[in-house]
Amino acid sequence: MDICLFARPNLAPGGDIAAYIEIAKMADRAGLHSICFGEHTVMAADTSRYPYGPWGHTPETAWHDPLTVLTAVGAVTEQLRLSTGILLAPLRGGLELAKQIATMDVVSGGRVELGLGTGWQWEEYQALGLKWEDRFRRLDRVIEACRAAWGPQPFEITLEDGTVLGDLTALPLPVQERIPLLYGVKATPKNARRMAVLGDGWTPVGLGLDDLRAGVDLIRGEFETAGRDPAEAIIRCGLPPVRDDRGRIDVKAMFEPAESLIGVGANQLAISFNHRLESLDEAAELIETSMEAAALLP
């Protein structure tokens, strides 16, 4: 079972980005599949629309640019895959993002695997001069541009006014033939088609087992319709952190839902901590005991 570490840099000991890099090195040495974290370009004062419960961060929380930090992580690790959960793709230009990701993939030796979506704050779109209502259309256009730029050269793109601009070249190409893209959106029929045609899987948040099972079945059906092997769909599910009496992660309790998630289709599990770590030793203990628990899974 692949294990991803969802690790917010601001929750590393002291909120120090250098400590986060050390945690990534630990994860690499321990054999974790990937490391990921989320992003926000700006944070609005009103966080009541956060869809997964109370917002757990203060306005002073630092949100490091994920692609910059993951590039630094890639430079000091060997096997660890570089991921996000989630990258707000509609806030970025398609060809610009394609160039950044292709460069990351080359520099890391082919280790990029992204989770992406639209986010939940309309203010981020407004601050960048974008329309919240256009978020899914922009999501499609950005990823379509990335897939084109990562494919056979030269390539063409369709501009906003419908003009087709061809004979374009964007090098370097990624090392991977297809960079895996996981969608962090609801599993509606339209989104499932997005995952099957433009993406490679799903990274849901906050769903019960019945909804997860229904979503996985829908996505696998769309994979089959698109002529892809349904078994290739990556389903990354989070294991919510459970804290013990000392305030540390209770790994045994955190892994209790794991077999049930695997039973409904999860093939990648994300572990995390939702508190400021006291030390790198605490991070090492979390990683070590999590890998021991993962080794016992079917």
Secondary structure, DSSP 8 states (H G I E B T S, - for coil): -EEEEE--GGGSGGG-HHHHHHHHHHHHHHT-SEEEE---S---S--TT-TTSS----TT-----HHHHHHHHHHH-SS-EEEES-EEGGGS-HHHHHHHHHHHHHHHTS-B-EEEE--S-HHHHHHTT--GGGHHHHHHHHHHHHHHHTSSSSEEEE-TTS-EEEEE---S--SSSS--EEE-S---HHHHHHHHHT-SEE---S--HHHHHHHHHHHHHHHHHTTS-GGG-EEEEE----B-TTSSB-HHHHTTTHHHHHHTT--EEEEE--S--S-HHHHHHHHHHHHHHHHT--
